[in-house]
Amino acid sequence: MFGLSDQKPAKLQYGSPDYYVVEAGNFVICAVTNKQIPLDQLKYWNVERQEAYVDGAAMMKRQLEFKG
């Protein structure tokens, strides 16, 4: 059945306004928190850096790291 062993990271190409699945999987890793983000909950990413973020706060934190 479907359990934790069935989970594997996806490889995505982040575009605007959508992302494209390069390699199938269930989740991606947040570039800031290292938390798993299920693909059906992925809402935040950066096209230029090709990074995913768990939420808006993580996205803003990463933006400030690059501006500071």
C-alpha positions as CSV (number, residue, x, y, z in Angstrom):
1,M,0.0,0.0,0.0
2,F,0.9,3.6,0.2
3,G,3.2,4.4,3.1
4,L,6.3,6.4,3.9
5,S,8.4,4.0,1.8
6,D,6.4,5.1,-1.3
7,Q,7.5,8.7,-0.8
8,K,10.3,10.0,-3.1
9,P,11.4,13.5,-4.0
10,A,10.2,15.0,-7.3
11,K,12.5,16.9,-9.7
12,L,10.8,20.0,-11.0
13,Q,11.5,22.8,-13.4
14,Y,10.1,26.0,-11.9
15,G,8.5,28.3,-14.4
16,S,6.0,31.2,-14.3
17,P,3.2,30.6,-13.5
18,D,3.6,26.8,-13.2
19,Y,6.2,24.2,-12.6
20,Y,6.9,21.2,-14.7
21,V,7.6,17.7,-13.5
22,V,11.0,16.5,-14.7
23,E,11.1,13.4,-12.6
24,A,7.9,12.1,-10.8
25,G,7.8,12.1,-7.0
26,N,5.6,13.1,-4.1
27,F,7.4,16.1,-2.7
28,V,10.2,18.7,-3.0
29,I,12.4,20.1,-0.3
30,C,12.2,23.7,0.9
31,A,15.4,25.6,0.2
32,V,15.2,27.4,3.6
33,T,13.7,25.0,6.1
34,N,14.6,21.6,4.5
35,K,11.0,20.5,5.1
36,Q,9.2,18.3,2.7
37,I,6.6,20.0,0.6
38,P,3.9,17.7,-0.9
39,L,3.4,18.7,-4.5
40,D,-0.3,19.3,-4.0
41,Q,0.7,22.0,-1.4
42,L,3.5,23.7,-3.3
43,K,2.7,27.3,-3.9
44,Y,6.0,29.2,-3.5
45,W,9.1,29.0,-5.6
46,N,11.7,31.1,-7.3
47,V,12.2,30.7,-11.1
48,E,15.7,32.3,-11.2
49,R,17.1,30.2,-8.4
50,Q,15.0,27.1,-9.1
51,E,14.1,26.7,-5.5
52,A,10.9,25.8,-3.6
53,Y,9.7,27.3,-0.4
54,V,7.3,25.8,2.3
55,D,5.5,29.2,2.7
56,G,5.6,32.9,2.1
57,A,7.8,33.6,5.2
58,A,10.4,31.2,4.0
59,M,10.4,32.8,0.5
60,M,10.8,36.2,2.0
61,K,13.6,35.1,4.3
62,R,15.5,33.7,1.2
63,Q,14.9,37.0,-0.7
64,L,16.4,38.9,2.2
65,E,19.4,36.6,2.3
66,F,20.2,37.4,-1.3
67,K,19.6,41.1,-1.0
68,G,21.5,41.5,2.2
